[in-house]
Amino acid sequence: MPHFYAECTENIRDEARLPALFAKVNQALADTGIFPLGGIRSRAIWLDTWQMADGEQDYAFVHMTLKIGAGRNLEDQQKVGEMLFDLIKAHFSELMALRYLGLSFTMEELDPVLNYKSNNVHSLFKTKK
């Protein structure tokens, strides 16, 4: 963990530049020093069917979620959340100036017991130190 999800309306697929956003998000999360590099993942979920507001405009939205493992204190979580949302708003600022666009972001802490994973990528980064 952490895993970053971006749910995006299909009508901004090219303009959203998600690979660039993901590169920034992954680097920012790694730079915090509180998440293992081998667990950082970002992904897009493209929505081909949606309704927003009155449906009268070419509205678009991006809802982002950061899922993190349990154990980080609330202060660190808030710092990460604010930092990421600032990064997200900066990334989408040009697009937001050109069209109707809703941005939302939430962070979820996963249950410490009911969270199962296996990952051999961590060992790659442990040996690089």
DSSP file (Angstrom, degrees, kcal/mol; ACC not computed):
  #  RESIDUE AA STRUCTURE BP1 BP2  ACC     N-H-->O    O-->H-N    N-H-->O    O-->H-N    TCO  KAPPA ALPHA  PHI   PSI    X-CA   Y-CA   Z-CA
    1    1 A M              0   0    0      0, 0.0    38,-0.2     0, 0.0    39,-0.2   0.000 360.0 360.0 360.0 152.3    0.0    0.0    0.0
    2    2 A P        -     0   0    0      0, 0.0    39,-1.9     0, 0.0     2,-0.5   0.352 360.0-174.3 -95.0 157.6   -0.8    2.8   -0.8
    3    3 A H  E     -aB  41  67A   0     64,-2.5    64,-3.0    37,-0.2     2,-0.5  -0.980   8.5-156.7-119.4 129.6   -3.0    2.3   -3.9
    4    4 A F  E     -aB  42  66A   0     37,-3.3    39,-2.1    -2,-0.5     2,-0.4  -0.916   9.6-170.3-109.6 125.4   -4.3    5.3   -5.8
    5    5 A Y  E     -aB  43  65A   0     60,-3.0    60,-2.2    -2,-0.5     2,-0.5  -0.934   7.7-166.4-116.2 136.6   -7.4    5.0   -7.9
    6    6 A A  E     -aB  44  64A   0     37,-2.1    39,-2.9    -2,-0.4     2,-0.6  -0.962   3.3-164.7-122.8 113.5   -8.7    7.6  -10.4
    7    7 A E  E     +aB  45  63A   0     56,-3.0    56,-2.5    -2,-0.5     2,-0.4  -0.878  22.7 179.3 -95.0 117.6  -12.3    7.1  -11.6
    8    8 A C  E     -aB  46  62A   0     37,-2.3    39,-3.4    -2,-0.6     2,-0.2  -0.925  32.5-114.8-127.8 143.3  -12.7    9.3  -14.7
    9    9 A T  E >   -a   47   0A   0     52,-1.8     3,-1.6    -2,-0.4    39,-0.2  -0.545  31.1-124.1 -71.7 141.0  -15.4   10.1  -17.2
   10   10 A E  G >  S+     0   0    0     37,-2.5     3,-1.8     1,-0.3     4,-0.2   0.733 100.9  76.8 -59.8 -25.7  -14.5    8.9  -20.6
   11   11 A N  G 3  S+     0   0    0      1,-0.3    -1,-0.3    36,-0.2     4,-0.1   0.477  99.7  42.3 -72.1   0.3  -15.0   12.4  -22.2
   12   12 A I  G <> S+     0   0    0     -3,-1.6     4,-2.5    49,-0.1    -1,-0.3   0.100  73.9 124.3-126.4  22.4  -11.6   13.5  -20.8
   13   13 A R  T <4 S+     0   0    0     -3,-1.8     4,-0.5     1,-0.2     5,-0.4   0.899  83.0  33.0 -52.1 -49.2   -9.5   10.5  -21.5
   14   14 A D  T >4 S+     0   0    0     -4,-0.2     3,-0.8     1,-0.2    -1,-0.2   0.917 120.3  49.1 -75.2 -43.5   -6.8   12.3  -23.5
   15   15 A E  T 34 S+     0   0    0      1,-0.2    -2,-0.2    -4,-0.1    -1,-0.2   0.733  97.8  68.8 -71.9 -22.6   -6.9   15.6  -21.6
   16   16 A A  T 3< S-     0   0    0     -4,-2.5    -1,-0.2     1,-0.1     5,-0.2   0.778  81.5-157.2 -69.3 -26.2   -6.7   14.1  -18.1
   17   17 A R    <>  +     0   0    0     -3,-0.8     4,-1.9    -4,-0.5     3,-0.5   0.917  20.0 174.5  49.7  51.5   -3.1   13.0  -18.8
   18   18 A L  H  >  +     0   0    0     -5,-0.4     4,-3.2     1,-0.2     5,-0.3   0.843  69.1  60.1 -62.7 -36.3   -3.3   10.3  -16.1
   19   19 A P  H  > S+     0   0    0      0, 0.0     4,-2.0     0, 0.0    -1,-0.2   0.920 108.8  46.1 -57.7 -39.0    0.1    8.7  -16.8
   20   20 A A  H  > S+     0   0    0     -3,-0.5     4,-1.9     2,-0.2    -2,-0.2   0.906 113.0  49.6 -67.6 -40.8    1.6   12.1  -15.9
   21   21 A L  H  X S+     0   0    0     -4,-1.9     4,-2.9     1,-0.2     5,-0.2   0.934 110.3  50.6 -61.7 -45.1   -0.6   12.4  -12.8
   22   22 A F  H  X S+     0   0    0     -4,-3.2     4,-3.0     1,-0.2     5,-0.3   0.882 107.4  53.2 -62.9 -38.5    0.3    8.9  -11.7
   23   23 A A  H  X S+     0   0    0     -4,-2.0     4,-2.0    -5,-0.3    -1,-0.2   0.921 112.8  44.7 -61.3 -42.8    4.0    9.6  -12.0
   24   24 A K  H  X S+     0   0    0     -4,-1.9     4,-2.6     2,-0.2    -2,-0.2   0.919 114.7  48.2 -67.1 -44.0    3.6   12.7   -9.8
   25   25 A V  H  X S+     0   0    0     -4,-2.9     4,-2.7     2,-0.2     5,-0.2   0.941 112.2  48.3 -62.9 -48.2    1.4   10.9   -7.3
   26   26 A N  H  X S+     0   0    0     -4,-3.0     4,-2.3     1,-0.2    -1,-0.2   0.913 114.0  46.6 -61.1 -42.4    3.8    7.9   -7.0
   27   27 A Q  H  X S+     0   0    0     -4,-2.0     4,-2.5    -5,-0.3    -1,-0.2   0.917 112.3  50.1 -65.8 -42.6    6.8   10.1   -6.6
   28   28 A A  H  X S+     0   0    0     -4,-2.6     4,-0.8     2,-0.2    -2,-0.2   0.904 111.9  47.9 -62.9 -41.4    5.0   12.3   -4.0
   29   29 A L  H >X S+     0   0    0     -4,-2.7     3,-0.7     1,-0.2     4,-0.5   0.911 112.5  48.6 -66.1 -41.6    4.0    9.2   -2.0
   30   30 A A  H >< S+     0   0    0     -4,-2.3     3,-1.2     1,-0.2    -2,-0.2   0.897 106.6  57.7 -63.1 -39.5    7.5    7.8   -2.1
   31   31 A D  H 3< S+     0   0    0     -4,-2.5    -1,-0.2     1,-0.3    -2,-0.2   0.696  91.3  70.7 -67.1 -19.1    9.0   11.1   -1.0
   32   32 A T  H << S-     0   0    0     -4,-0.8    -1,-0.3    -3,-0.7    -2,-0.2   0.817  92.1-143.4 -66.9 -27.8    6.9   11.1    2.2
   33   33 A G  S << S+     0   0    0     -3,-1.2    -3,-0.1    -4,-0.5    -2,-0.1   0.507  78.8  92.9  77.6   3.5    9.0    8.3    3.6
   34   34 A I  S    S+     0   0    0     -5,-0.4    -4,-0.1    42,-0.1    -3,-0.1   0.458  74.7  62.7-108.3  -1.4    6.0    6.7    5.2
   35   35 A F  S    S-     0   0    0     -6,-0.5     2,-0.3    -5,-0.2    -2,-0.2  -0.971  86.6-113.8-124.2 139.4    5.0    4.3    2.4
   36   36 A P    >   -     0   0    0      0, 0.0     3,-1.9     0, 0.0     4,-0.5  -0.554  21.5-137.6 -71.5 129.5    7.0    1.4    1.0
   37   37 A L  G >  S+     0   0    0     -2,-0.3     3,-1.4     1,-0.3    -7,-0.1   0.860 100.5  60.4 -55.0 -40.5    8.0    2.1   -2.6
   38   38 A G  G 3  S+     0   0    0      1,-0.3    -1,-0.3    84,-0.1    83,-0.2   0.603 104.5  50.4 -67.3 -10.6    7.3   -1.5   -3.7
   39   39 A G  G <  S+     0   0    0     -3,-1.9     2,-0.4   -38,-0.2    -1,-0.3   0.484  80.3 110.7-104.3  -4.3    3.6   -1.1   -2.6
   40   40 A I    <   +     0   0    0     -3,-1.4     2,-0.3    -4,-0.5   -37,-0.2  -0.590  41.2 165.5 -78.8 125.8    2.8    2.2   -4.3
   41   41 A R  E     -a    3   0A   0    -39,-1.9   -37,-3.3    -2,-0.4     2,-0.4  -0.996  18.4-168.2-140.5 144.0    0.3    1.6   -7.2
   42   42 A S  E     +a    4   0A   0     -2,-0.3     2,-0.3   -39,-0.2   -37,-0.2  -0.981  13.6 170.4-130.2 145.6   -1.8    3.9   -9.3
   43   43 A R  E     -a    5   0A   0    -39,-2.1   -37,-2.1    -2,-0.4     2,-0.4  -0.995  24.3-130.0-154.0 155.8   -4.6    3.0  -11.7
   44   44 A A  E     -a    6   0A   0     -2,-0.3     2,-0.5   -39,-0.2   -37,-0.2  -0.841   7.0-164.3-108.5 144.7   -7.4    4.4  -13.8
   45   45 A I  E     -a    7   0A   0    -39,-2.9   -37,-2.3    -2,-0.4     2,-0.4  -0.958  18.5-152.4-124.2 108.8  -11.0    3.3  -13.9
   46   46 A W  E     -a    8   0A   0     -2,-0.5     2,-0.6   -39,-0.2   -37,-0.2  -0.692   2.6-149.3 -89.4 132.3  -12.6    4.8  -17.0
   47   47 A L  E     +a    9   0A   0    -39,-3.4   -37,-2.5    -2,-0.4   -36,-0.2  -0.883  18.5 177.5-104.7 116.9  -16.4    5.4  -16.9
   48   48 A D  S    S+     0   0    0     -2,-0.6     2,-0.4     1,-0.2    -1,-0.1   0.563  74.7  45.8 -94.6  -8.4  -18.2    5.1  -20.1
   49   49 A T  S    S+     0   0    0      2,-0.0     2,-0.3   -39,-0.0    -1,-0.2  -0.987  72.0 132.6-135.5 125.0  -21.6    5.7  -18.6
   50   50 A W        -     0   0    0     -2,-0.4     2,-0.4    -3,-0.1   -41,-0.0  -0.980  37.3-144.6-160.7 163.2  -22.4    8.5  -16.1
   51   51 A Q        -     0   0    0     -2,-0.3     2,-0.4     0, 0.0     3,-0.0  -0.996  18.6-175.9-134.3 132.4  -24.7   11.3  -15.2
   52   52 A M    >   -     0   0    0     -2,-0.4     3,-2.0     5,-0.1     5,-0.3  -0.997  52.6 -42.2-133.6 134.0  -23.6   14.5  -13.6
   53   53 A A  T 3  S-     0   0    0     -2,-0.4     0, 0.0     1,-0.3     0, 0.0  -0.211 121.6 -19.6  52.2-131.0  -25.7   17.4  -12.4
   54   54 A D  T 3  S-     0   0    0     -3,-0.0    -1,-0.3     1,-0.0     0, 0.0   0.502  81.8-127.2 -87.4  -3.5  -28.5   18.2  -14.9
   55   55 A G  S <  S+     0   0    0     -3,-2.0    -2,-0.1     1,-0.1    -1,-0.0   0.581  78.7 115.9  71.5   8.9  -26.8   16.4  -17.8
   56   56 A E        +     0   0    0     -4,-0.1     2,-0.2     2,-0.0    -1,-0.1   0.604  68.4  47.8 -87.3 -12.5  -27.2   19.6  -19.9
   57   57 A Q  S    S-     0   0    0     -5,-0.3     2,-1.7    43,-0.0    -5,-0.1  -0.698  96.7 -96.4-120.9 172.8  -23.5   20.2  -20.4
   58   58 A D        +     0   0    0     -2,-0.2    42,-0.3     2,-0.0    -2,-0.0  -0.478  61.1 177.1 -86.5  64.3  -20.4   18.2  -21.3
   59   59 A Y        -     0   0    0     -2,-1.7     2,-0.3    -7,-0.2    42,-0.2  -0.266  10.1-173.9 -68.9 155.4  -19.6   17.7  -17.6
   60   60 A A  E     - c   0 101A   0     40,-1.0    42,-2.4   -50,-0.1     2,-0.3  -0.975   2.6-171.9-143.7 156.7  -16.7   15.6  -16.5
   61   61 A F  E     - c   0 102A   0     -2,-0.3   -52,-1.8    40,-0.2     2,-0.4  -0.995  15.2-158.9-148.7 157.6  -15.4   14.4  -13.2
   62   62 A V  E     -Bc   8 103A   0     40,-2.6    42,-2.1    -2,-0.3     2,-0.6  -0.975  10.5-170.4-133.0 118.6  -12.5   12.6  -11.6
   63   63 A H  E     -Bc   7 104A   0    -56,-2.5   -56,-3.0    -2,-0.4     2,-0.4  -0.956  11.6-166.1-109.9 123.5  -12.9   11.0   -8.2
   64   64 A M  E     -Bc   6 105A   0     40,-3.1    42,-1.9    -2,-0.6     2,-0.4  -0.866   7.3-170.4-114.1 143.6   -9.7    9.8   -6.7
   65   65 A T  E     -Bc   5 106A   0    -60,-2.2   -60,-3.0    -2,-0.4     2,-0.6  -0.996   9.4-159.8-131.2 135.2   -9.2    7.4   -3.8
   66   66 A L  E     -Bc   4 107A   0     40,-2.4    42,-2.9    -2,-0.4     2,-0.5  -0.969  11.3-163.0-113.1 116.4   -6.0    6.6   -1.9
   67   67 A K  E     -Bc   3 108A   0    -64,-3.0   -64,-2.5    -2,-0.6     2,-0.3  -0.874  13.9-178.5 -99.9 127.2   -6.2    3.4    0.0
   68   68 A I  E     - c   0 109A   0     40,-3.0    42,-3.1    -2,-0.5     3,-0.1  -0.895  28.7-106.6-125.2 154.0   -3.6    3.0    2.7
   69   69 A G    >   -     0   0    0     -2,-0.3     3,-0.5    40,-0.2    42,-0.1  -0.364  48.0 -92.8 -71.2 157.8   -2.7    0.2    5.2
   70   70 A A  T 3  S+     0   0    0     40,-0.2    -1,-0.1     1,-0.2     3,-0.1  -0.280  93.5  62.5 -68.7 154.3   -3.5    0.8    8.8
   71   71 A G  T 3   +     0   0    0      1,-0.4     2,-0.3    -3,-0.1    -1,-0.2   0.245  61.4 117.3 119.9 -13.1   -1.1    2.2   11.3
   72   72 A R    <   -     0   0    0     -3,-0.5    -1,-0.4     1,-0.1    -4,-0.0  -0.658  66.7-111.7 -86.5 144.6   -0.3    5.8   10.2
   73   73 A N     >  -     0   0    0     -2,-0.3     4,-2.2     1,-0.1     3,-0.2  -0.302  24.7-111.5 -73.4 160.5   -1.2    8.5   12.6
   74   74 A L  H  > S+     0   0    0      1,-0.2     4,-2.7     2,-0.2     5,-0.2   0.850 115.3  57.1 -60.9 -37.7   -4.0   11.0   11.7
   75   75 A E  H  > S+     0   0    0      2,-0.2     4,-2.2     1,-0.2    -1,-0.2   0.926 109.0  45.3 -61.5 -45.2   -1.5   13.9   11.4
   76   76 A D  H  > S+     0   0    0      2,-0.2     4,-2.5     1,-0.2    -1,-0.2   0.902 112.5  52.1 -64.5 -40.6    0.5   12.1    8.8
   77   77 A Q  H  X S+     0   0    0     -4,-2.2     4,-2.7     1,-0.2    -2,-0.2   0.917 110.0  48.3 -62.0 -42.9   -2.6   11.0    6.9
   78   78 A Q  H  X S+     0   0    0     -4,-2.7     4,-2.8     2,-0.2     5,-0.3   0.904 110.7  50.8 -64.9 -41.5   -3.9   14.6    6.8
   79   79 A K  H  X S+     0   0    0     -4,-2.2     4,-2.4     2,-0.2    -2,-0.2   0.930 113.1  45.7 -61.4 -44.8   -0.5   15.9    5.6
   80   80 A V  H  X S+     0   0    0     -4,-2.5     4,-2.8     2,-0.2     5,-0.2   0.928 113.2  50.3 -63.6 -45.3   -0.5   13.3    2.8
   81   81 A G  H  X S+     0   0    0     -4,-2.7     4,-2.4     1,-0.2    -2,-0.2   0.925 113.6  43.9 -60.3 -46.6   -4.2   14.0    1.9
   82   82 A E  H  X S+     0   0    0     -4,-2.8     4,-2.2     2,-0.2    -1,-0.2   0.906 114.2  50.4 -66.0 -41.7   -3.7   17.8    1.7
   83   83 A M  H  X S+     0   0    0     -4,-2.4     4,-2.1    -5,-0.3    -2,-0.2   0.927 113.0  46.0 -61.9 -45.4   -0.4   17.4   -0.3
   84   84 A L  H  X S+     0   0    0     -4,-2.8     4,-2.9     2,-0.2    -2,-0.2   0.905 111.3  50.7 -66.9 -40.8   -2.0   15.0   -2.8
   85   85 A F  H  X S+     0   0    0     -4,-2.4     4,-2.8    -5,-0.2    -1,-0.2   0.887 110.0  50.6 -67.3 -35.6   -5.1   17.1   -3.3
   86   86 A D  H  X S+     0   0    0     -4,-2.2     4,-2.2     2,-0.2    -1,-0.2   0.923 112.1  47.9 -61.9 -43.3   -3.0   20.2   -3.9
   87   87 A L  H  X S+     0   0    0     -4,-2.1     4,-2.4     2,-0.2    -2,-0.2   0.918 112.6  49.1 -61.7 -44.7   -1.0   18.1   -6.5
   88   88 A I  H  X S+     0   0    0     -4,-2.9     4,-2.2     2,-0.2    -2,-0.2   0.929 110.7  49.0 -62.3 -47.9   -4.3   16.9   -8.1
   89   89 A K  H  X S+     0   0    0     -4,-2.8     4,-0.6     1,-0.2    -1,-0.2   0.898 112.1  49.0 -61.8 -40.1   -5.7   20.4   -8.3
   90   90 A A  H >< S+     0   0    0     -4,-2.2     3,-0.8    -5,-0.2     4,-0.4   0.915 109.8  52.2 -64.3 -41.9   -2.5   21.7   -9.9
   91   91 A H  H 3< S+     0   0    0     -4,-2.4     3,-0.3     1,-0.2     4,-0.3   0.898 118.5  35.7 -60.8 -41.2   -2.5   18.8  -12.4
   92   92 A F  H 3X S+     0   0    0     -4,-2.2     4,-2.8     1,-0.2    -1,-0.2   0.369  87.4 102.1 -95.5   4.5   -6.1   19.5  -13.5
   93   93 A S  H <X S+     0   0    0     -3,-0.8     4,-1.5    -4,-0.6    -1,-0.2   0.893  82.8  47.0 -60.9 -42.1   -6.0   23.3  -13.2
   94   94 A E  H  > S+     0   0    0     -4,-0.4     4,-0.6    -3,-0.3    -1,-0.2   0.921 114.7  46.6 -65.5 -42.7   -5.7   23.9  -17.0
   95   95 A L  H >> S+     0   0    0     -4,-0.3     4,-1.3     1,-0.2     3,-1.0   0.897 109.7  54.1 -65.5 -39.9   -8.4   21.4  -17.9
   96   96 A M  H 3< S+     0   0    0     -4,-2.8    -1,-0.2     1,-0.3    -2,-0.2   0.818 103.5  56.8 -64.8 -29.8  -10.7   22.9  -15.2
   97   97 A A  H 3< S+     0   0    0     -4,-1.5    -1,-0.3    -5,-0.2    -2,-0.2   0.700 112.0  43.6 -71.8 -18.7  -10.2   26.4  -16.8
   98   98 A L  H << S+     0   0    0     -3,-1.0     2,-0.3    -4,-0.6    -2,-0.2   0.642 121.6   9.4-101.3 -17.9  -11.5   25.0  -20.1
   99   99 A R  S  < S-     0   0    0     -4,-1.3     2,-0.6    -3,-0.1    -1,-0.1  -0.933  86.2 -76.9-153.9 170.2  -14.5   22.9  -19.1
  100  100 A Y        +     0   0    0     -2,-0.3   -40,-1.0   -42,-0.3     2,-0.4  -0.702  59.4 166.4 -76.7 120.6  -16.9   21.9  -16.3
  101  101 A L  E     -c   60   0A   0     -2,-0.6     2,-0.5    -5,-0.2   -40,-0.2  -0.985  26.9-155.5-145.4 126.4  -14.9   19.5  -14.2
  102  102 A G  E     -c   61   0A   0    -42,-2.4   -40,-2.6    -2,-0.4     2,-0.4  -0.896  12.5-169.2-102.6 130.4  -15.5   18.0  -10.8
  103  103 A L  E     +c   62   0A   0     -2,-0.5     2,-0.3   -42,-0.2   -40,-0.2  -0.964  10.4 168.6-117.3 134.2  -12.6   16.8   -8.7
  104  104 A S  E     -c   63   0A   0    -42,-2.1   -40,-3.1    -2,-0.4     2,-0.3  -0.991   8.8-173.4-143.0 152.3  -12.9   14.8   -5.5
  105  105 A F  E     +c   64   0A   0     -2,-0.3     2,-0.3   -42,-0.2   -40,-0.2  -0.998   4.0 176.3-146.8 137.8  -10.4   12.9   -3.4
  106  106 A T  E     -c   65   0A   0    -42,-1.9   -40,-2.4    -2,-0.3     2,-0.4  -0.985  17.9-144.5-140.3 152.6  -10.7   10.7   -0.4
  107  107 A M  E     -c   66   0A   0     -2,-0.3     2,-0.4   -42,-0.2   -40,-0.2  -0.966  14.7-165.5-118.1 135.2   -8.3    8.6    1.7
  108  108 A E  E     -c   67   0A   0    -42,-2.9   -40,-3.0    -2,-0.4     2,-0.6  -0.976  11.7-148.0-123.0 131.0   -9.3    5.3    3.2
  109  109 A E  E     -c   68   0A   0     -2,-0.4   -40,-0.2   -42,-0.2   -39,-0.1  -0.869  25.7-132.9 -95.8 124.4   -7.5    3.4    5.8
  110  110 A L        -     0   0    0    -42,-3.1   -40,-0.2    -2,-0.6     5,-0.1  -0.375  29.9 -88.4 -77.8 154.2   -7.9   -0.4    5.4
  111  111 A D        -     0   0    0      3,-0.3   -41,-0.1     1,-0.1    -1,-0.1  -0.363  31.3-137.7 -59.7 133.8   -8.8   -2.7    8.2
  112  112 A P  S    S+     0   0    0      0, 0.0     3,-0.2     0, 0.0    -1,-0.1   0.731  99.7  31.6 -69.8 -20.2   -5.6   -4.0    9.9
  113  113 A V  S    S+     0   0    0      1,-0.1     2,-1.1     3,-0.0    -2,-0.0   0.835 115.3  53.2-101.6 -45.5   -6.9   -7.5   10.1
  114  114 A L  S    S+     0   0    0      2,-0.0     2,-0.4     1,-0.0    -3,-0.3  -0.300  85.6  99.0 -92.5  51.9   -9.1   -8.0    7.1
  115  115 A N        -     0   0    0     -2,-1.1     2,-0.4    -3,-0.2    -1,-0.0  -0.927  51.3-174.4-140.5 109.0   -6.5   -6.9    4.6
  116  116 A Y        +     0   0    0     -2,-0.4     2,-0.3     2,-0.0    -2,-0.0  -0.870  12.5 152.2-113.0 137.1   -4.6   -9.6    2.8
  117  117 A K        -     0   0    0     -2,-0.4     2,-0.3     2,-0.0    -2,-0.0  -0.993  25.5-163.9-159.2 157.2   -1.7   -9.2    0.4
  118  118 A S        +     0   0    0     -2,-0.3     2,-0.3     0, 0.0    -2,-0.0  -0.980  18.7 168.0-143.3 132.6    1.4  -10.8   -1.0
  119  119 A N        -     0   0    0     -2,-0.3     3,-0.3     1,-0.1     4,-0.2  -0.923  23.5-176.4-153.4 117.3    4.1   -8.8   -2.8
  120  120 A N  S    S+     0   0    0     -2,-0.3     4,-0.5     1,-0.2     3,-0.3   0.393  76.0  83.3 -94.5   4.4    7.6   -9.9   -3.9
  121  121 A V  S >> S+     0   0    0      1,-0.2     3,-1.0   -83,-0.2     4,-1.0   0.819  76.7  69.4 -73.9 -30.7    8.4   -6.4   -5.2
  122  122 A H  H >> S+     0   0    0     -3,-0.3     4,-1.7     1,-0.3     3,-0.6   0.872  91.4  60.1 -54.9 -38.2    9.3   -5.1   -1.8
  123  123 A S  H 3> S+     0   0    0     -3,-0.3     4,-1.5     1,-0.2    -1,-0.3   0.827  96.1  61.8 -62.9 -30.6   12.4   -7.3   -1.7
  124  124 A L  H <4 S+     0   0    0     -3,-1.0     4,-0.4    -4,-0.5    -1,-0.2   0.902 109.2  40.4 -59.5 -42.0   13.7   -5.5   -4.8
  125  125 A F  H << S+     0   0    0     -4,-1.0     4,-0.3    -3,-0.6    -1,-0.2   0.732 107.8  61.1 -84.3 -23.0   13.9   -2.2   -3.0
  126  126 A K  H >< S+     0   0    0     -4,-1.7     3,-0.8     1,-0.2    -1,-0.2   0.851 105.0  49.5 -67.9 -33.9   15.2   -3.6    0.3
  127  127 A T  T 3< S+     0   0    0     -4,-1.5    -1,-0.2     1,-0.2    -2,-0.2   0.663 100.4  65.9 -79.8 -15.9   18.3   -4.8   -1.6
  128  128 A K  T 3         0   0    0     -4,-0.4    -1,-0.2     1,-0.2    -2,-0.2   0.532 360.0 360.0 -83.1  -5.9   18.9   -1.4   -3.2
  129  129 A K    <         0   0    0     -3,-0.8    -1,-0.2    -4,-0.3    -2,-0.1   0.490 360.0 360.0 -78.1 360.0   19.6    0.4    0.1
